[in-house]
Amino acid sequence: MACGIAARGLGRAVDGRPRANAYAFGGSELVGLVLIFAHTRSTLRR
């Protein structure tokens, strides 16, 4: 998922400004990444 976010960032740098729906999808990916990270951290502490 982190690679997908990085690819979107690279695509934005290369192609320019995307439409609003691309920002919404990227935001949902970012939220997913944060949730996965938080869950993994809490699971590893046990």
MOPAC internal coordinates of N, CA, C and O (Angstrom, degrees):
PM7 1SCF
backbone

  N    0.0000 0     0.00 0     0.00 0    0    0    0
  C    1.4382 1     0.00 0     0.00 0    1    0    0
  C    1.5267 1   109.91 1     0.00 0    2    1    0
  O    1.2310 1   120.71 1   141.77 1    3    2    1
  N    1.3115 1   116.24 1   -38.23 1    3    2    1
  C    1.4666 1   119.45 1   178.14 1    5    3    2
  C    1.5280 1   110.78 1   -64.01 1    6    5    3
  O    1.2310 1   120.56 1   144.57 1    7    6    5
  N    1.3095 1   116.53 1   -35.43 1    7    6    5
  C    1.4744 1   119.88 1   178.00 1    9    7    6
  C    1.5292 1   110.90 1   -66.09 1   10    9    7
  O    1.2310 1   120.43 1   144.53 1   11   10    9
  N    1.3259 1   116.78 1   -35.47 1   11   10    9
  C    1.4601 1   120.45 1   176.84 1   13   11   10
  C    1.5144 1   111.77 1   -64.00 1   14   13   11
  O    1.2310 1   120.93 1   139.18 1   15   14   13
  N    1.3212 1   115.83 1   -40.82 1   15   14   13
  C    1.4652 1   119.98 1   178.28 1   17   15   14
  C    1.5195 1   110.32 1   -66.65 1   18   17   15
  O    1.2310 1   120.63 1   139.07 1   19   18   17
  N    1.3304 1   116.40 1   -40.93 1   19   18   17
  C    1.4664 1   120.20 1   177.97 1   21   19   18
  C    1.5290 1   110.75 1   -64.01 1   22   21   19
  O    1.2310 1   120.32 1   140.56 1   23   22   21
  N    1.3344 1   116.99 1   -39.44 1   23   22   21
  C    1.4657 1   120.61 1   178.79 1   25   23   22
  C    1.5321 1   110.78 1   -65.07 1   26   25   23
  O    1.2310 1   120.18 1   142.16 1   27   26   25
  N    1.3266 1   117.26 1   -37.84 1   27   26   25
  C    1.4714 1   119.94 1   176.56 1   29   27   26
  C    1.5229 1   110.83 1   -64.54 1   30   29   27
  O    1.2310 1   120.55 1   139.73 1   31   30   29
  N    1.3259 1   116.55 1   -40.27 1   31   30   29
  C    1.4577 1   119.94 1   177.54 1   33   31   30
  C    1.5193 1   111.73 1   -63.24 1   34   33   31
  O    1.2310 1   120.78 1   137.76 1   35   34   33
  N    1.3176 1   116.11 1   -42.24 1   35   34   33
  C    1.4583 1   120.21 1   177.84 1   37   35   34
  C    1.5257 1   110.50 1   -66.00 1   38   37   35
  O    1.2310 1   120.59 1   138.34 1   39   38   37
  N    1.3211 1   116.47 1   -41.66 1   39   38   37
  C    1.4649 1   119.95 1   177.85 1   41   39   38
  C    1.5187 1   111.94 1   -61.82 1   42   41   39
  O    1.2310 1   120.58 1   142.03 1   43   42   41
  N    1.3149 1   116.50 1   -37.97 1   43   42   41
  C    1.4641 1   119.90 1   178.13 1   45   43   42
  C    1.5209 1   110.41 1   -66.11 1   46   45   43
  O    1.2310 1   120.66 1   140.77 1   47   46   45
  N    1.3276 1   116.33 1   -39.23 1   47   46   45
  C    1.4650 1   119.90 1   179.48 1   49   47   46
  C    1.5329 1   111.16 1   -66.07 1   50   49   47
  O    1.2310 1   120.85 1   143.28 1   51   50   49
  N    1.3336 1   115.98 1   -36.72 1   51   50   49
  C    1.4653 1   120.05 1  -176.70 1   53   51   50
  C    1.5288 1   111.89 1   -82.44 1   54   53   51
  O    1.2310 1   120.33 1   134.69 1   55   54   53
  N    1.3331 1   116.97 1   -45.31 1   55   54   53
  C    1.4618 1   121.35 1  -171.98 1   57   55   54
  C    1.5179 1   114.55 1   -92.83 1   58   57   55
  O    1.2310 1   120.15 1   164.16 1   59   58   57
  N    1.3158 1   117.32 1   -15.84 1   59   58   57
  C    1.4583 1   119.36 1  -177.53 1   61   59   58
  C    1.5195 1   111.35 1    98.54 1   62   61   59
  O    1.2310 1   120.97 1    19.05 1   63   62   61
  N    1.3042 1   115.74 1  -160.95 1   63   62   61
  C    1.4635 1   122.01 1  -173.15 1   65   63   62
  C    1.5371 1   111.58 1   -76.42 1   66   65   63
  O    1.2310 1   120.08 1   -56.64 1   67   66   65
  N    1.3418 1   117.46 1   123.36 1   67   66   65
  C    1.4633 1   120.37 1   178.69 1   69   67   66
  C    1.5300 1   111.84 1   -84.15 1   70   69   67
  O    1.2310 1   121.11 1    -2.77 1   71   70   69
  N    1.3220 1   115.48 1   177.23 1   71   70   69
  C    1.4667 1   120.85 1   176.49 1   73   71   70
  C    1.5185 1   110.32 1   -74.45 1   74   73   71
  O    1.2310 1   120.96 1   -11.17 1   75   74   73
  N    1.3260 1   115.78 1   168.83 1   75   74   73
  C    1.4676 1   121.91 1  -176.64 1   77   75   74
  C    1.5215 1   111.87 1   -62.76 1   78   77   75
  O    1.2310 1   119.62 1   145.27 1   79   78   77
  N    1.3410 1   118.33 1   -34.73 1   79   78   77
  C    1.4623 1   119.24 1  -178.70 1   81   79   78
  C    1.5277 1   111.71 1   -66.91 1   82   81   79
  O    1.2310 1   119.64 1   152.14 1   83   82   81
  N    1.3055 1   118.29 1   -27.86 1   83   82   81
  C    1.4654 1   120.81 1   175.88 1   85   83   82
  C    1.5236 1   110.19 1   -68.27 1   86   85   83
  O    1.2310 1   120.27 1   143.30 1   87   86   85
  N    1.3303 1   117.08 1   -36.70 1   87   86   85
  C    1.4659 1   120.05 1   175.86 1   89   87   86
  C    1.5295 1   110.84 1   -66.44 1   90   89   87
  O    1.2310 1   120.62 1   140.78 1   91   90   89
  N    1.3238 1   116.42 1   -39.22 1   91   90   89
  C    1.4695 1   120.30 1   179.10 1   93   91   90
  C    1.5241 1   110.64 1   -64.23 1   94   93   91
  O    1.2310 1   120.06 1   136.59 1   95   94   93
  N    1.3183 1   117.48 1   -43.41 1   95   94   93
  C    1.4606 1   120.61 1   179.28 1   97   95   94
  C    1.5275 1   110.58 1   -67.03 1   98   97   95
  O    1.2310 1   120.08 1   137.84 1   99   98   97
  N    1.3174 1   117.45 1   -42.16 1   99   98   97
  C    1.4637 1   120.67 1   176.97 1  101   99   98
  C    1.5195 1   111.98 1   -62.35 1  102  101   99
  O    1.2310 1   120.85 1   142.34 1  103  102  101
  N    1.3289 1   115.97 1   -37.66 1  103  102  101
  C    1.4619 1   119.99 1   176.98 1  105  103  102
  C    1.5191 1   111.90 1   -64.77 1  106  105  103
  O    1.2310 1   120.70 1   139.80 1  107  106  105
  N    1.3310 1   116.28 1   -40.20 1  107  106  105
  C    1.4677 1   118.97 1   178.43 1  109  107  106
  C    1.5301 1   110.81 1   -66.83 1  110  109  107
  O    1.2310 1   120.18 1   144.84 1  111  110  109
  N    1.3240 1   117.27 1   -35.16 1  111  110  109
  C    1.4629 1   120.15 1   175.13 1  113  111  110
  C    1.5291 1   110.88 1   -65.04 1  114  113  111
  O    1.2310 1   120.68 1   139.63 1  115  114  113
  N    1.3033 1   116.30 1   -40.37 1  115  114  113
  C    1.4622 1   120.52 1   179.64 1  117  115  114
  C    1.5264 1   110.84 1   -64.80 1  118  117  115
  O    1.2310 1   120.36 1   138.25 1  119  118  117
  N    1.3262 1   116.91 1   -41.75 1  119  118  117
  C    1.4646 1   120.71 1   176.89 1  121  119  118
  C    1.5295 1   109.80 1   -62.41 1  122  121  119
  O    1.2310 1   120.36 1   137.25 1  123  122  121
  N    1.3153 1   116.91 1   -42.75 1  123  122  121
  C    1.4634 1   120.87 1   177.76 1  125  123  122
  C    1.5165 1   112.02 1   -61.21 1  126  125  123
  O    1.2310 1   120.49 1   139.00 1  127  126  125
  N    1.3111 1   116.67 1   -41.00 1  127  126  125
  C    1.4602 1   120.64 1   178.77 1  129  127  126
  C    1.5270 1   111.06 1   -63.11 1  130  129  127
  O    1.2310 1   120.51 1   137.20 1  131  130  129
  N    1.3143 1   116.64 1   -42.80 1  131  130  129
  C    1.4654 1   120.65 1   178.99 1  133  131  130
  C    1.5267 1   110.36 1   -63.97 1  134  133  131
  O    1.2310 1   120.31 1   137.46 1  135  134  133
  N    1.3344 1   117.01 1   -42.54 1  135  134  133
  C    1.4667 1   120.27 1   179.24 1  137  135  134
  C    1.5256 1   112.01 1   -64.11 1  138  137  135
  O    1.2310 1   120.53 1   137.65 1  139  138  137
  N    1.3242 1   116.58 1   -42.35 1  139  138  137
  C    1.4658 1   120.31 1   178.11 1  141  139  138
  C    1.5263 1   110.04 1   -62.96 1  142  141  139
  O    1.2310 1   120.28 1   135.46 1  143  142  141
  N    1.3259 1   117.06 1   -44.54 1  143  142  141
  C    1.4558 1   121.25 1   179.72 1  145  143  142
  C    1.5250 1   110.87 1   -61.78 1  146  145  143
  O    1.2310 1   120.55 1   134.95 1  147  146  145
  N    1.3361 1   116.56 1   -45.05 1  147  146  145
  C    1.4633 1   120.21 1  -179.26 1  149  147  146
  C    1.5221 1   111.39 1   -64.44 1  150  149  147
  O    1.2310 1   120.41 1   138.41 1  151  150  149
  N    1.3197 1   116.83 1   -41.59 1  151  150  149
  C    1.4692 1   120.11 1   179.75 1  153  151  150
  C    1.5277 1   110.67 1   -66.36 1  154  153  151
  O    1.2310 1   120.40 1   138.67 1  155  154  153
  N    1.3135 1   116.84 1   -41.33 1  155  154  153
  C    1.4626 1   120.70 1  -179.86 1  157  155  154
  C    1.5207 1   110.57 1   -64.30 1  158  157  155
  O    1.2310 1   120.37 1   137.09 1  159  158  157
  N    1.3208 1   116.90 1   -42.91 1  159  158  157
  C    1.4689 1   120.08 1   179.72 1  161  159  158
  C    1.5239 1   111.26 1   -63.03 1  162  161  159
  O    1.2310 1   120.17 1   138.14 1  163  162  161
  N    1.3344 1   117.28 1   -41.86 1  163  162  161
  C    1.4692 1   119.68 1  -178.85 1  165  163  162
  C    1.5208 1   111.11 1   -71.11 1  166  165  163
  O    1.2310 1   119.69 1   148.84 1  167  166  165
  N    1.3187 1   118.19 1   -31.16 1  167  166  165
  C    1.4562 1   121.79 1   179.50 1  169  167  166
  C    1.5269 1   111.15 1   -73.60 1  170  169  167
  O    1.2310 1   119.86 1   143.47 1  171  170  169
  N    1.3174 1   117.88 1   -36.53 1  171  170  169
  C    1.4564 1   121.34 1  -178.37 1  173  171  170
  C    1.5217 1   112.47 1   -73.06 1  174  173  171
  O    1.2310 1   120.12 1   157.02 1  175  174  173
  N    1.3169 1   117.38 1   -22.98 1  175  174  173
  C    1.4707 1   120.63 1  -178.83 1  177  175  174
  C    1.5280 1   112.50 1   -74.08 1  178  177  175
  O    1.2310 1   120.31 1   159.84 1  179  178  177
  N    1.3139 1   117.01 1   -20.16 1  179  178  177
  C    1.4762 1   119.66 1  -177.73 1  181  179  178
  C    1.4849 1   112.86 1   -72.77 1  182  181  179
  O    1.2310 1   120.10 1   180.00 1  183  182  181

